[in-house]
Amino acid sequence: MHIPLQRSLIAGLTAHVLLAGCAASSHVLVGTARPPISPDQVKVYLHPPAKYEEIAVIDASSRGSPAFTDQQKMDKAIARLKDEAAKLGANGILLEGAGDQQSGAVGTGVGTATASGHSAVGTGVGISAGIFIKSANGLAIYVPPE
C-alpha cells in the first residue's frame, strides 16, 4: 500500500516542479502583502528609497512571450515583475539583477559514411545554438507616500 501512495506523491511533486519551471514570474513573501494595485503604479528603483517596507522577493522572465529583440524580451520581463509586484500590493521594485538566461538549445547535424568490405569511415558536421530569454529579479517593496 505504501508504494502506490509514494508514487502518487512523487508524481505530484514532479508535476509541480515542472509546472513551476515554466512559470514566467514568481514570488516568495518576506513581509506582508497589501491589496493589489495596477501595475502602472509600480515604480522600478535601482537604488533603495529612503523608507520602504519589504514585501516579497520576485523574479520574472520573457519565457513564452512573442518578443523577438533583446529589448522587447527585457521589457516583457520587467512588465512581468511589475505585474507580480502589483498583485502583492507593492508600489515599487528594488531591481537586483537582469540579464540573459539560457532556456534550451537547438542543434542539427549532417553525416556521411562509406563502407567497404569489413570497414566503414564516417564524417559529420554539427552545429548547435543556445536559446536565451531575458530574466529579472528584485525586491517588491511598499514606499509610503511622502
N, C-alpha and C positions, 0 to 999 in steps of 0.2 A: 504494500500500500504506500510505502514511502517513496518508491521510485517514480510512480506517475505524478505525485504531488511535487517532487523535486524537479522533474522535467517540466511540469507546468510553470513552476516558479522561474526556472531558468529561461524558458521560452518567453515568459512575460517580461523579465528583466532585459533579455536580449532585444526584444522588440522596442522596449522603452529607450534603450541606449541608441539603437539605430534611428529611431524617430527623433530623438534629441539631437543626434548628429546632423540631421537635416534641417534643424531649426535655423532661421535666418537671424533671430535675436533671442536673447535670454537674459535673466537677471538672478541675482542672489540678494535677498533682503539683508541689510546690515543695520537698518533703522526701521522707522515706522512709515508705512505707505500712507499717502494722503488721497483725497478724492481725485479721480482722473481729471486731466485738463487737456486742452487742444495742443497737439504737437507744435503748432505755430508759436506757442507761448514759451517753448523750451529754448533757452539760450546755451550756446556752447562756449565754455571757458577754457582757455589754455593755461591760465594761472588762477589759483583759488581766490574767490572773492573774500572780502574782509570777514563776513559772517555767513555761515551756511550750516545746514543740517544734512548729514549723510542719510540717504535712503536705501540705495542698492548699488551693487557692482553690476554693470551691464556690459554686454557685448553684442555686436551685430556684424553682419556681413552682406555682401552683394549676392550671395548664393541664390540661384534661381531667378535672378532679375534679368530682364531683356536688355540690359545695358551692354554696350559694346566697347566704349572707350574707357580708359582708366579713370578719367574724371567722372563719367557717368556712374561707374561702379562705386567710386568713393562717395559720390553724392547719395547713392542709394544706401550705402552702409550708414552714413551719418543720419539720413532720414529715418532709418530703422532704429538707430539709437534714440532719436528724439521720440519716436512712437513708443518705444519701450519705456522711456523715462516718463512720458506723459501719462501712460496707463497707471503709473505708480504715484502720480501727482507731483513729480519732480519738475521744477521750472528751470532747472539747469543741469548741464552735464560737464563735469570736470574731465576733459579729454585726457586720457593717459597714453593711448597709443593708436596708431593707424598704419596700415601697410598691406602688403601682399600676403596671401595665404594660399598655398598650393592645395587644390581640391581634387586633383587627379592628373592623369596623363593620357595622351593619345599616341599610339605608335603604329608603324607599318613597316613592312619589310618585303624584300624580294630575294629569291634564291634560285640557283640553278644547280643541277647535279648531272654528272656524267658517269655512266657505269660501263666498265669494260671487263669482261671476264670475271675475276673474283675481287675486283677493287672498284671503288667509287670515289669521285672527287666532287666536292661541292663548294660553292661560294655563295655568299649572301651579303646583302647590304640592308641595314635597317635604320630607322630614324624614329625618335620619339620626342615629344614636346610636352612640357608641363602645362596644366590648365590652372590659371590663377584667378582668385577672386580677391576683392578688397575686404578688409575687416577693420573694425574699430572697437575700442573698449574704453570704458571710463567709469566714473562715479556719478550716479544720479543723485542730485542734490536739490534741496529746497533753499532758495535765497530769500530771506524775509524782505518785504518792501522797506525802503528807507524813508 
